[in-house]
Amino acid sequence: MHRLFKIVSVFCIMFFALPHLALSLQSPKKPLVFREPGPNVQSTLYLDGSKIELQTEKIARPITGSDMSDMTLDEFKEMVHAGQEDFENSSNKIVVSGDGPRSGFLNIVFNISNPPPGAADALEDIATYLEGIFSDSCTVTMNINFRQLPAGVLGWTMSVMTSGISWITVRSSLIADMDDDDSIQNWLPLGSTVPVRYTYGSPTVTNEERVFFTVANYAAAIGYYGGLCATIEFNTDFSWDYDPSNSITGGHCFQSVAAHEVGHCLGFTSRADIGGDIEAMDLYRFQDTDDGGDYNPDDLTEFQTTARLVDEDDAGAVNDDVNSDLIANEYRMSDGTPYQSAHFKQGAVFAIMQPAQGSGETWYPHFYKYPDRDVFDAIGWDCYAGYGFTFYIHNDGSVVLSPDSSAFPPGSEVELTAVPDSGWVFDYWGDDLTGEQNPDTVLMDNDKVIHVYFAPAYCSLTIGIVGSGSVTKDPDLPIYLNGAEVELTAIPDPGWYFHHWSGGLSGFQNPDTIIMDSHKTVYAHFFDQYVAENQAGTVEAPFLDISPNPSSGKTIIRYQVVDISNVVIEIYNAAGRLVKNINLPSTISNLQSTVAWDGKDNSGQYCPNGVYFLRFFADPVGDAAEFREIRKLLLVK
């Protein structure tokens, strides 16, 4: 089955700092985070079917703006609790999921309260997307509330977390949960503990016996959980664009921000911002540099024994000396300054889970890129971590993929077909695919960014007149098929002569032909002329020379006429405007004369680089007809 989709551009989340939406807190004070007990629930472990009582807690973090630095922790708690109460008391609730729960696959459920127009459809699109890329057999339920919040505050997210699960259970469960493309889980630390360093720059190692999970991540890999996984609240006063399919026309892409926040609820988290424990993603968190202590694993054997680094950089140094190391791939991570630790390093990894998104940017429609999926796969989600596409559509059209998927195996080939909307034609590909062939094939050796250009199927031709004259078109039609050729003929009015074309056509050739590959506007430039009533003869210019041409400074103009004449030399720019006129005394026939142009205009200012036209005009003494000639001059300094 082929899927037709229309796309624009991409970027990511958790804090707002102009001009970017910084989707993690970057306030100079300690991030506002609070924890409170959650319910105790009965759970069945997938590993052996045993039942356990699962203790939970809720951790709330702001998706905030610059004004959060003025908010106290108690005020933040009040805002979160008010949002939860608003959700519970609201009579305007709807439930959305993906295209429908499939037996044995992921089911995303969003309970939405007070959604603005377009928000519910946007969240349904996110649910459908998530259900399409994860194949885990579990249900993830989230409450989504919309409410007016203080100015500058984007919102907040409260994830439900498990209590610490024993490392023996975690390791065995992650290995048992491996799918066909997984291998790194086999090399997780042996034994009953995980070695962890909690202080950057210190060799001290703590052997941790437990690991914390978001309950959504727990449900995917460890055991059954059927309750609420998270609550997210969005500020209705923020400028959201809920439909990125027709580009981001105002504010920020809501779907990209929502997909990023949901990614945190699915387990893209770190205890580095809290301290004292580790979460699932921290199992792969190492110091980026060895720093004399061999802190960065070079192979699978070192991966199994090297201590993890779970430390927030609260010293203010922006070095991000930490990565998520899967051995086959390393991804640089944020270290807590200025962005929360549960993110890729801004600008270092092309993925939605980096922390900042600019206005007008979107990750639609394939939100989770290869690095995102690679990490989700490592922490227990079943998703194929292949390569994907990001398309940028220029004008009106779409792209069909064959085979159709959101991720493709390394080394596979994908056929792309550009499908123009009515009234448009495919023009060419750009970036990771070039040329005009359609359909065309792409070898998947990395995530691909491809621009798709469409042109009007029918093109208009507008003629503008500078001076006095007209232009005929052959054929003369109101619109033209893309690629059609049209011959233009400039016809000067009496007392005028054609000089040059500009706009969609350039040069002096008349008539000339234009190819209609887009909407075109062409200007015909006419200059005035004087024709003597008595034309007894014609003055010829057997010699006219301009050198050097191109010229970088002084230009020497040599000429000779065959009758005594008054000579005028005029220099025009490419727009047809007179920039310099040189009036000379009468010139004796058959005698070579020389004049220099210093590159300055009539006001004494140097003319800019570009194309100029030198008009040579000889007005003979007597009854002979005037003579004129035009030469092209290139000024390059």
RAKACOR-V506606 format. One record per residue. N is the residue number from 1. RES is the residue in one letter. OMEGA is omega as a letter, one per 30 degrees, with the letter a starting at -180 (999 if undefined). NEAR is the number of other C-alpha atoms within 10 Angstrom. Layout:
N|RES|OMEGA|NEAR + N|RES|OMEGA|NEAR
This chain:
1|M|l|8 + 2|H|l|11 + 3|R|l|11 + 4|L|l|14 + 5|F|a|14 + 6|K|a|19 + 7|I|l|24 + 8|V|a|22 + 9|S|a|20 + 10|V|l|25 + 11|F|a|27 + 12|C|a|31 + 13|I|h|26 + 14|M|l|32 + 15|F|a|28 + 16|F|l|26 + 17|A|a|20 + 18|L|g|11 + 19|P|a|10 + 20|H|l|19 + 21|L|a|26 + 22|A|a|26 + 23|L|l|28 + 24|S|a|27 + 25|L|l|30 + 26|Q|l|24 + 27|S|l|20 + 28|P|l|11 + 29|K|l|11 + 30|K|a|12 + 31|P|l|20 + 32|L|l|19 + 33|V|l|15 + 34|F|a|16 + 35|R|l|15 + 36|E|a|10 + 37|P|l|12 + 38|G|a|15 + 39|P|l|13 + 40|N|a|13 + 41|V|l|13 + 42|Q|a|13 + 43|S|l|19 + 44|T|l|17 + 45|L|l|18 + 46|Y|a|17 + 47|L|a|17 + 48|D|l|10 + 49|G|a|11 + 50|S|a|10 + 51|K|l|13 + 52|I|l|12 + 53|E|a|10 + 54|L|l|19 + 55|Q|a|17 + 56|T|l|21 + 57|E|l|18 + 58|K|l|20 + 59|I|a|18 + 60|A|l|21 + 61|R|l|22 + 62|P|l|25 + 63|I|a|26 + 64|T|l|27 + 65|G|a|25 + 66|S|a|18 + 67|D|a|14 + 68|M|a|25 + 69|S|l|16 + 70|D|a|10 + 71|M|l|10 + 72|T|l|11 + 73|L|l|14 + 74|D|l|11 + 75|E|l|11 + 76|F|l|19 + 77|K|l|17 + 78|E|a|12 + 79|M|l|16 + 80|V|a|22 + 81|H|l|12 + 82|A|l|13 + 83|G|l|24 + 84|Q|l|17 + 85|E|l|11 + 86|D|l|16 + 87|F|a|23 + 88|E|a|13 + 89|N|a|11 + 90|S|l|12 + 91|S|a|10 + 92|N|a|10 + 93|K|l|15 + 94|I|l|12 + 95|V|l|13 + 96|V|l|18 + 97|S|l|21 + 98|G|a|21 + 99|D|l|15 + 100|G|a|13 + 101|P|l|15 + 102|R|a|12 + 103|S|l|9 + 104|G|a|10 + 105|F|a|16 + 106|L|l|23 + 107|N|l|25 + 108|I|l|23 + 109|V|l|21 + 110|F|l|23 + 111|N|a|18 + 112|I|l|23 + 113|S|l|23 + 114|N|a|19 + 115|P|l|19 + 116|P|l|11 + 117|P|l|9 + 118|G|a|13 + 119|A|a|19 + 120|A|l|22 + 121|D|l|16 + 122|A|l|19 + 123|L|l|25 + 124|E|l|20 + 125|D|l|19 + 126|I|l|24 + 127|A|l|24 + 128|T|l|19 + 129|Y|a|20 + 130|L|l|22 + 131|E|l|21 + 132|G|a|17 + 133|I|l|20 + 134|F|a|19 + 135|S|a|18 + 136|D|a|19 + 137|S|l|17 + 138|C|l|22 + 139|T|l|21 + 140|V|a|24 + 141|T|l|19 + 142|M|l|23 + 143|N|a|20 + 144|I|a|25 + 145|N|l|25 + 146|F|a|21 + 147|R|l|19 + 148|Q|a|15 + 149|L|l|17 + 150|P|a|14 + 151|A|l|13 + 152|G|a|17 + 153|V|a|21 + 154|L|a|26 + 155|G|l|27 + 156|W|l|21 + 157|T|l|23 + 158|M|l|24 + 159|S|l|26 + 160|V|a|27 + 161|M|l|27 + 162|T|l|23 + 163|S|a|18 + 164|G|l|18 + 165|I|a|18 + 166|S|a|15 + 167|W|l|20 + 168|I|l|17 + 169|T|a|16 + 170|V|a|24 + 171|R|a|23 + 172|S|a|15 + 173|S|l|21 + 174|L|l|22 + 175|I|l|19 + 176|A|a|16 + 177|D|a|20 + 178|M|l|20 + 179|D|a|14 + 180|D|a|8 + 181|D|a|13 + 182|D|l|19 + 183|S|a|13 + 184|I|a|19 + 185|Q|l|22 + 186|N|a|16 + 187|W|l|15 + 188|L|a|20 + 189|P|l|21 + 190|L|l|13 + 191|G|a|10 + 192|S|a|15 + 193|T|l|17 + 194|V|l|25 + 195|P|a|19 + 196|V|l|25 + 197|R|a|22 + 198|Y|a|22 + 199|T|l|15 + 200|Y|l|15 + 201|G|l|11 + 202|S|l|9 + 203|P|a|13 + 204|T|a|12 + 205|V|l|16 + 206|T|l|16 + 207|N|a|12 + 208|E|a|17 + 209|E|a|18 + 210|R|l|19 + 211|V|l|24 + 212|F|l|25 + 213|F|l|29 + 214|T|a|26 + 215|V|l|30 + 216|A|l|31 + 217|N|l|27 + 218|Y|a|26 + 219|A|a|26 + 220|A|a|26 + 221|A|a|27 + 222|I|a|26 + 223|G|a|22 + 224|Y|l|21 + 225|Y|a|22 + 226|G|a|15 + 227|G|l|15 + 228|L|a|16 + 229|C|a|23 + 230|A|l|26 + 231|T|l|25 + 232|I|l|26 + 233|E|a|25 + 234|F|l|24 + 235|N|a|21 + 236|T|l|17 + 237|D|l|15 + 238|F|a|16 + 239|S|a|14 + 240|W|l|21 + 241|D|a|21 + 242|Y|a|23 + 243|D|a|18 + 244|P|a|25 + 245|S|l|14 + 246|N|a|11 + 247|S|a|19 + 248|I|a|21 + 249|T|l|15 + 250|G|l|12 + 251|G|a|16 + 252|H|a|25 + 253|C|a|28 + 254|F|a|22 + 255|Q|l|26 + 256|S|l|30 + 257|V|l|26 + 258|A|l|18 + 259|A|l|24 + 260|H|a|27 + 261|E|l|23 + 262|V|l|22 + 263|G|l|18 + 264|H|l|22 + 265|C|l|26 + 266|L|l|24 + 267|G|l|26 + 268|F|a|26 + 269|T|l|21 + 270|S|l|26 + 271|R|a|19 + 272|A|a|23 + 273|D|a|21 + 274|I|l|15 + 275|G|l|13 + 276|G|l|13 + 277|D|l|19 + 278|I|l|27 + 279|E|a|24 + 280|A|a|23 + 281|M|l|22 + 282|D|l|24 + 283|L|a|26 + 284|Y|a|23 + 285|R|a|27 + 286|F|l|27 + 287|Q|a|28 + 288|D|l|21 + 289|T|l|14 + 290|D|l|13 + 291|D|l|10 + 292|G|a|6 + 293|G|a|12 + 294|D|a|14 + 295|Y|a|21 + 296|N|a|23 + 297|P|a|22 + 298|D|a|14 + 299|D|a|11 + 300|L|l|16 + 301|T|l|12 + 302|E|l|16 + 303|F|a|23 + 304|Q|a|18 + 305|T|a|15 + 306|T|l|23 + 307|A|l|28 + 308|R|l|27 + 309|L|a|28 + 310|V|a|30 + 311|D|l|24 + 312|E|l|22 + 313|D|l|23 + 314|D|l|15 + 315|A|l|8 + 316|G|l|10 + 317|A|a|11 + 318|V|l|14 + 319|N|l|13 + 320|D|a|22 + 321|D|a|18 + 322|V|l|27 + 323|N|l|23 + 324|S|a|22 + 325|D|l|23 + 326|L|a|21 + 327|I|l|16 + 328|A|l|9 + 329|N|l|10 + 330|E|l|17 + 331|Y|a|22 + 332|R|a|23 + 333|M|l|28 + 334|S|a|26 + 335|D|l|27 + 336|G|l|28 + 337|T|g|20 + 338|P|a|22 + 339|Y|l|29 + 340|Q|a|27 + 341|S|a|28 + 342|A|a|25 + 343|H|l|29 + 344|F|l|28 + 345|K|a|27 + 346|Q|l|21 + 347|G|a|11 + 348|A|a|12 + 349|V|l|19 + 350|F|a|20 + 351|A|a|24 + 352|I|a|30 + 353|M|l|31 + 354|Q|a|29 + 355|P|a|31 + 356|A|l|25 + 357|Q|a|28 + 358|G|l|20 + 359|S|l|18 + 360|G|a|19 + 361|E|a|22 + 362|T|l|28 + 363|W|a|26 + 364|Y|f|25 + 365|P|l|23 + 366|H|a|21 + 367|F|a|27 + 368|Y|a|27 + 369|K|a|23 + 370|Y|l|22 + 371|P|l|23 + 372|D|a|21 + 373|R|l|22 + 374|D|l|20 + 375|V|l|22 + 376|F|l|24 + 377|D|a|21 + 378|A|a|22 + 379|I|l|26 + 380|G|l|28 + 381|W|l|27 + 382|D|l|25 + 383|C|a|23 + 384|Y|a|22 + 385|A|l|25 + 386|G|a|23 + 387|Y|a|22 + 388|G|a|23 + 389|F|l|21 + 390|T|a|20 + 391|F|l|25 + 392|Y|a|20 + 393|I|l|22 + 394|H|a|15 + 395|N|a|16 + 396|D|l|20 + 397|G|a|23 + 398|S|a|22 + 399|V|l|19 + 400|V|l|17 + 401|L|l|20 + 402|S|g|14 + 403|P|a|14 + 404|D|l|15 + 405|S|l|18 + 406|S|l|20 + 407|A|a|21 + 408|F|a|22 + 409|P|l|16 + 410|P|a|15 + 411|G|l|13 + 412|S|l|12 + 413|E|a|15 + 414|V|l|17 + 415|E|l|15 + 416|L|l|19 + 417|T|l|18 + 418|A|a|24 + 419|V|a|21 + 420|P|l|21 + 421|D|l|15 + 422|S|l|10 + 423|G|a|12 + 424|W|l|18 + 425|V|l|21 + 426|F|a|23 + 427|D|l|20 + 428|Y|l|17 + 429|W|l|20 + 430|G|l|15 + 431|D|a|13 + 432|D|l|13 + 433|L|a|19 + 434|T|l|13 + 435|G|a|11 + 436|E|a|13 + 437|Q|a|15 + 438|N|g|15 + 439|P|l|13 + 440|D|a|15 + 441|T|a|15 + 442|V|l|14 + 443|L|a|15 + 444|M|l|19 + 445|D|l|15 + 446|N|l|16 + 447|D|a|19 + 448|K|l|17 + 449|V|a|15 + 450|I|l|17 + 451|H|a|21 + 452|V|a|26 + 453|Y|l|21 + 454|F|l|23 + 455|A|l|21 + 456|P|l|23 + 457|A|l|22 + 458|Y|a|19 + 459|C|l|21 + 460|S|l|18 + 461|L|a|20 + 462|T|a|13 + 463|I|l|17 + 464|G|a|16 + 465|I|l|15 + 466|V|a|18 + 467|G|a|18 + 468|S|a|18 + 469|G|a|19 + 470|S|a|18 + 471|V|l|17 + 472|T|l|14 + 473|K|l|15 + 474|D|g|11 + 475|P|a|12 + 476|D|a|12 + 477|L|l|10 + 478|P|l|10 + 479|I|a|14 + 480|Y|l|22 + 481|L|l|15 + 482|N|a|20 + 483|G|a|14 + 484|A|l|13 + 485|E|a|15 + 486|V|l|19 + 487|E|l|16 + 488|L|l|22 + 489|T|l|18 + 490|A|a|24 + 491|I|a|18 + 492|P|l|20 + 493|D|l|15 + 494|P|a|12 + 495|G|l|13 + 496|W|l|17 + 497|Y|l|19 + 498|F|a|23 + 499|H|a|22 + 500|H|l|22 + 501|W|l|25 + 502|S|a|18 + 503|G|a|13 + 504|G|l|17 + 505|L|a|18 + 506|S|l|15 + 507|G|a|12 + 508|F|a|17 + 509|Q|a|14 + 510|N|g|15 + 511|P|l|13 + 512|D|a|15 + 513|T|l|15 + 514|I|l|17 + 515|I|a|16 + 516|M|l|22 + 517|D|l|20 + 518|S|l|19 + 519|H|a|17 + 520|K|l|16 + 521|T|a|14 + 522|V|l|19 + 523|Y|l|20 + 524|A|a|28 + 525|H|l|23 + 526|F|l|24 + 527|F|l|17 + 528|D|l|14 + 529|Q|l|12 + 530|Y|l|12 + 531|V|a|12 + 532|A|a|12 + 533|E|a|8 + 534|N|a|10 + 535|Q|a|12 + 536|A|a|11 + 537|G|a|11 + 538|T|l|14 + 539|V|l|20 + 540|E|l|16 + 541|A|a|18 + 542|P|a|10 + 543|F|l|14 + 544|L|a|16 + 545|D|l|13 + 546|I|l|19 + 547|S|f|13 + 548|P|l|15 + 549|N|g|14 + 550|P|a|16 + 551|S|l|18 + 552|S|a|14 + 553|G|a|15 + 554|K|l|14 + 555|T|l|19 + 556|I|a|16 + 557|I|l|18 + 558|R|a|15 + 559|Y|l|19 + 560|Q|l|19 + 561|V|a|24 + 562|V|l|17 + 563|D|l|22 + 564|I|a|19 + 565|S|l|23 + 566|N|a|18 + 567|V|l|22 + 568|V|l|17 + 569|I|l|20 + 570|E|l|17 + 571|I|a|24 + 572|Y|l|19 + 573|N|a|17 + 574|A|l|17 + 575|A|l|15 + 576|G|a|20 + 577|R|l|11 + 578|L|l|16 + 579|V|a|17 + 580|K|l|20 + 581|N|a|16 + 582|I|l|14 + 583|N|a|12 + 584|L|l|12 + 585|P|a|9 + 586|S|a|16 + 587|T|a|22 + 588|I|a|15 + 589|S|l|16 + 590|N|l|15 + 591|L|a|13 + 592|Q|l|13 + 593|S|a|15 + 594|T|l|12 + 595|V|a|13 + 596|A|l|13 + 597|W|a|16 + 598|D|l|14 + 599|G|a|21 + 600|K|l|15 + 601|D|a|17 + 602|N|l|12 + 603|S|l|8 + 604|G|l|10 + 605|Q|l|10 + 606|Y|l|12 + 607|C|l|17 + 608|P|l|13 + 609|N|l|13 + 610|G|a|13 + 611|V|l|15 + 612|Y|l|21 + 613|F|l|20 + 614|L|l|20 + 615|R|l|18 + 616|F|a|20 + 617|F|l|18 + 618|A|l|24 + 619|D|a|22 + 620|P|l|22 + 621|V|a|14 + 622|G|a|13 + 623|D|l|14 + 624|A|l|18 + 625|A|l|20 + 626|E|a|22 + 627|F|l|18 + 628|R|l|16 + 629|E|a|13 + 630|I|l|15 + 631|R|l|14 + 632|K|a|17 + 633|L|l|21 + 634|L|a|15 + 635|L|a|19 + 636|V|a|13 + 637|K|999|12
